[in-house]
Amino acid sequence: MGVDRKSPISWPLYERHGVFRYTGALRSVTYRPGAPGPDSPAAVAQALRDAAAAFE
């Protein structure tokens, strides 16, 4: 587990509560990726295809 000094995952949550500092002992971590974000390469490519199709 490390520190990521870039933007938080949820700005509204960060603005309401600030940083949630971890203070316990870490035994294991499970990473389960969620749905791709709106700025993922696949979503951007689809948006560009849709925009190009609108001008055809």
VMD Tcl script that draws the C-alpha trace (Angstrom):
set ca {
  {0.00 0.00 0.00}
  {1.37 3.35 -0.95}
  {0.47 6.98 -1.24}
  {-0.87 8.38 -4.50}
  {-0.43 12.15 -4.45}
  {-2.46 12.63 -7.63}
  {-6.16 13.42 -7.60}
  {-8.50 11.47 -5.30}
  {-10.87 8.90 -6.75}
  {-13.96 10.89 -5.75}
  {-13.70 14.67 -5.47}
  {-17.09 15.06 -3.76}
  {-16.11 12.52 -1.10}
  {-12.69 14.17 -0.68}
  {-14.31 17.60 -0.36}
  {-16.75 16.37 2.31}
  {-14.33 14.31 4.42}
  {-10.77 15.03 3.33}
  {-8.20 12.25 3.39}
  {-9.03 8.90 5.01}
  {-5.76 7.88 6.63}
  {-5.12 4.16 7.08}
  {-4.05 3.36 10.63}
  {-4.41 -0.43 10.87}
  {-2.31 -3.45 9.95}
  {-2.59 -4.71 6.39}
  {-3.01 -8.48 5.94}
  {-4.07 -8.72 2.31}
  {-5.45 -6.64 -0.53}
  {-7.93 -7.63 -3.20}
  {-8.12 -5.47 -6.32}
  {-11.40 -5.63 -8.23}
  {-11.47 -3.21 -11.14}
  {-14.75 -1.52 -11.86}
  {-16.23 -0.34 -15.11}
  {-13.95 1.77 -17.31}
  {-14.16 5.50 -16.68}
  {-15.56 8.01 -19.16}
  {-12.03 9.02 -20.13}
  {-10.82 5.48 -20.85}
  {-9.22 4.99 -24.28}
  {-12.11 2.81 -25.47}
  {-14.73 5.38 -24.44}
  {-12.79 8.24 -26.04}
  {-12.36 6.26 -29.27}
  {-16.11 5.53 -29.35}
  {-16.95 9.20 -28.74}
  {-14.66 10.18 -31.64}
  {-16.29 7.57 -33.90}
  {-19.74 8.85 -32.94}
  {-18.72 12.47 -33.62}
  {-17.22 11.53 -36.98}
  {-20.38 9.62 -37.94}
  {-22.49 12.68 -37.13}
  {-20.59 14.69 -39.76}
  {-20.88 12.09 -42.52}
}
mol new
graphics top color blue
foreach p $ca { graphics top sphere $p radius 0.5 }
foreach p [lrange $ca 0 end-1] q [lrange $ca 1 end] { graphics top cylinder $p $q radius 0.2 }
display resetview
